Amino acid sequence: MEDDRVISHKTAVLRILLLFASCFGYLYPMCAQVLADSIPNEKIRALTYNIGFTGTFNRSTNGESAWQTGDSKDAVGFINTLQYIYFLPKNNMGYGIHLYNYTRNKKHDMDNDYLKERINISYIAPQFMYLKRKTAFKQCFTTIGGGIGYVYYDSKEKLPSGKNCKAKSSSFGVHANIGYEYQFAKYWGARVEVGCLYSPIKLHYNNVPEGFPFKPRNKFDLCMMNIQIGISSYL
């Protein structure tokens, strides 16, 4: 089931890539004055939505799981981010807000059965960004950004009996990202982005039944790398 979910996410990303390629061919003649070559005094507002895949880069084999399972399989999850950035006039610096959501379903093997764990990580932070115009090609530019914000971690474990046990955490996080964007029309751009999110997680557990087969992790350092594709609208 987990493999099917990952495959479906990959298929969705491939479809979006094909859509972007079609847009390039159709809209390229419509390109007007582009962001990469715009007048420095102009106000620029950009709204960007990205989707992609992320994996944990912790020393622990438990990844982002709330339990000490020793299971490092299926180490890829699904991520989507939303950014709103305002670039200052006469300046290549911008500021705004960064929203991040990560979802993953895991299966943990146990004697003659398995446990299902659903992990959700949400993050909100102010975003500061530097814009480098005319990178390699006239219609392309690079962005470098980051910020510090709030992380909410939620893990739900479904037992074979049908009961659930939960683990939650509220913490701070630090993120950084680098993007490369191609503006294929006056108000639209397509981008590729890589990023990282770090947060020290301290978990609080409830509804843990007696004799639960896995030990709680309590504290761990969450470090997640991601690669995404996205689309931007210039407002």
Legacy VTK file of the C-alpha trace (Angstrom):
# vtk DataFile Version 3.0
C-alpha trace
ASCII
DATASET POLYDATA
POINTS 235 float
0.000 0.000 0.000
2.832 2.395 0.851
4.593 1.601 -2.424
1.387 2.322 -4.356
1.063 5.683 -2.620
4.666 6.677 -3.467
4.195 5.565 -7.086
1.001 7.631 -7.371
2.826 10.697 -6.038
5.640 10.187 -8.545
3.103 9.819 -11.352
1.455 13.106 -10.316
4.811 14.895 -10.391
5.596 13.511 -13.859
2.241 14.718 -15.131
2.925 18.209 -13.808
6.339 18.226 -15.477
4.702 17.326 -18.789
2.161 20.099 -18.259
4.951 22.605 -17.633
6.742 21.494 -20.810
3.542 22.011 -22.801
3.088 25.463 -21.286
6.631 26.448 -22.267
5.986 25.659 -25.922
2.621 27.400 -26.005
3.343 30.474 -23.915
6.935 31.278 -24.853
5.857 33.635 -27.707
3.682 35.485 -25.182
6.638 36.422 -22.942
6.704 40.113 -22.189
8.990 41.918 -19.778
10.256 39.193 -17.430
11.048 39.296 -13.730
14.661 38.381 -14.414
15.009 41.520 -16.547
12.511 43.810 -14.834
13.156 47.368 -13.782
14.854 47.395 -10.338
12.391 50.010 -9.035
9.377 47.765 -9.629
7.498 46.163 -6.766
7.392 42.380 -7.154
5.017 40.033 -5.338
5.380 36.312 -5.962
3.104 33.464 -4.858
4.701 30.021 -5.294
3.318 26.525 -4.795
5.712 23.546 -4.776
5.196 19.791 -4.500
7.769 17.030 -4.204
9.412 14.372 -2.112
11.470 14.509 1.055
13.524 12.137 3.162
15.118 12.259 6.601
18.864 12.512 7.058
19.121 11.562 10.707
21.708 9.225 12.123
18.912 7.175 13.642
17.371 4.398 11.533
13.967 5.417 12.925
13.798 8.431 10.589
10.919 10.733 11.542
8.941 8.002 13.353
7.832 8.590 16.949
8.886 5.035 17.896
12.124 3.100 18.208
11.385 0.543 15.527
14.807 0.275 13.849
12.965 0.336 10.528
14.580 2.505 7.852
12.454 1.285 4.917
10.166 3.528 2.857
12.243 6.595 3.686
10.440 8.921 1.234
7.443 11.102 2.040
5.245 13.643 0.245
5.678 17.399 0.796
4.010 20.568 -0.427
4.944 24.178 0.312
3.417 27.587 -0.283
5.391 30.842 -0.293
4.378 34.476 -0.603
7.281 36.880 -1.144
7.430 40.658 -1.586
10.630 41.937 -3.189
11.664 45.431 -2.198
12.009 48.177 -4.819
15.614 49.072 -5.760
16.683 45.853 -4.040
17.033 42.140 -4.700
15.986 41.237 -1.153
12.492 40.026 -0.312
10.436 38.881 2.654
7.194 37.001 3.195
5.808 33.771 4.612
6.643 30.085 4.112
4.138 27.232 4.734
5.227 23.579 4.740
3.296 20.336 5.107
4.631 16.765 5.122
2.573 13.575 5.216
3.670 9.959 5.331
2.197 6.551 6.145
4.507 3.861 7.538
4.131 0.189 8.371
6.125 -1.318 11.240
6.548 -5.084 11.198
5.830 -7.090 14.326
5.149 -10.737 15.039
2.592 -12.010 12.509
1.200 -8.501 12.005
2.142 -4.858 11.493
1.360 -1.430 12.913
0.280 1.554 10.811
1.722 4.969 11.616
0.577 8.208 10.011
2.981 11.135 10.404
2.116 14.746 9.699
4.528 17.669 10.057
3.407 21.278 9.589
5.685 24.315 9.601
5.078 28.055 9.289
7.794 30.696 9.255
8.713 34.136 7.965
10.728 33.813 4.769
13.637 36.007 3.736
14.876 35.674 0.170
17.589 36.939 -2.170
16.851 37.184 -5.901
19.656 36.871 -8.464
18.448 37.960 -11.901
19.549 36.677 -15.334
21.062 33.399 -14.151
22.481 31.539 -17.189
19.499 32.552 -19.378
17.588 35.815 -19.751
14.266 34.356 -18.596
15.793 32.518 -15.618
16.764 33.579 -12.118
17.874 32.057 -8.817
16.424 32.526 -5.329
18.078 31.766 -1.989
16.004 31.927 1.173
15.410 30.758 4.716
13.821 31.497 8.060
12.953 30.367 11.590
9.435 29.341 12.551
7.015 26.979 14.305
6.867 23.184 13.814
3.919 20.969 14.744
4.546 17.201 14.727
1.763 14.628 14.926
2.031 10.817 14.840
-0.895 8.382 15.062
-0.283 4.669 15.445
-3.121 2.270 14.626
-2.974 -1.027 16.518
-4.233 -4.371 15.188
-7.018 -4.116 17.780
-8.256 -0.945 16.072
-7.221 1.397 18.901
-4.946 4.411 18.319
-2.024 5.838 20.250
-0.639 9.296 19.565
2.507 11.389 19.859
2.669 15.160 19.427
5.220 17.941 19.620
5.380 21.719 19.243
8.827 23.142 18.569
10.807 25.700 16.588
12.341 24.954 13.217
14.924 26.362 10.825
14.611 26.070 7.055
16.652 27.008 3.978
15.947 26.649 0.270
17.493 27.346 -3.129
15.320 27.673 -6.219
15.885 28.054 -9.946
13.014 29.557 -11.913
12.088 30.023 -15.572
9.562 32.762 -16.319
7.642 31.475 -19.319
5.082 34.329 -19.355
4.787 37.809 -17.906
2.990 36.661 -14.760
3.929 32.965 -14.566
7.045 30.928 -13.833
8.048 27.294 -13.313
10.716 26.342 -10.795
12.810 23.586 -9.257
13.738 23.901 -5.590
15.811 22.037 -3.014
15.503 22.706 0.695
16.051 21.538 4.244
14.080 21.719 7.507
15.641 21.131 10.940
13.821 20.948 14.284
14.565 19.510 17.749
11.532 17.331 18.548
10.346 16.560 22.096
7.357 14.221 21.995
4.365 13.881 24.323
2.516 10.545 24.188
-1.011 9.488 25.080
-3.169 6.385 24.753
-0.122 4.087 24.745
-1.439 0.623 25.699
0.323 -1.674 28.142
2.702 -4.038 26.389
3.137 -1.802 23.329
5.878 -3.461 21.212
7.946 -0.310 20.512
9.620 2.180 22.826
8.915 5.912 22.501
11.767 8.058 21.175
10.894 11.039 23.405
13.522 13.361 21.877
15.237 13.421 18.487
16.613 15.873 15.935
14.455 16.090 12.831
16.402 16.907 9.650
14.549 16.644 6.351
15.872 17.341 2.854
13.524 17.816 -0.074
13.368 18.386 -3.817
10.296 19.981 -5.395
8.856 21.397 -8.585
6.462 24.306 -8.544
4.716 27.154 -10.274
4.827 30.880 -9.439
2.379 33.700 -10.032
3.625 37.310 -10.019
0.971 39.586 -8.551
LINES 1 236
235 0 1 2 3 4 5 6 7 8 9 10 11 12 13 14 15 16 17 18 19 20 21 22 23 24 25 26 27 28 29 30 31 32 33 34 35 36 37 38 39 40 41 42 43 44 45 46 47 48 49 50 51 52 53 54 55 56 57 58 59 60 61 62 63 64 65 66 67 68 69 70 71 72 73 74 75 76 77 78 79 80 81 82 83 84 85 86 87 88 89 90 91 92 93 94 95 96 97 98 99 100 101 102 103 104 105 106 107 108 109 110 111 112 113 114 115 116 117 118 119 120 121 122 123 124 125 126 127 128 129 130 131 132 133 134 135 136 137 138 139 140 141 142 143 144 145 146 147 148 149 150 151 152 153 154 155 156 157 158 159 160 161 162 163 164 165 166 167 168 169 170 171 172 173 174 175 176 177 178 179 180 181 182 183 184 185 186 187 188 189 190 191 192 193 194 195 196 197 198 199 200 201 202 203 204 205 206 207 208 209 210 211 212 213 214 215 216 217 218 219 220 221 222 223 224 225 226 227 228 229 230 231 232 233 234
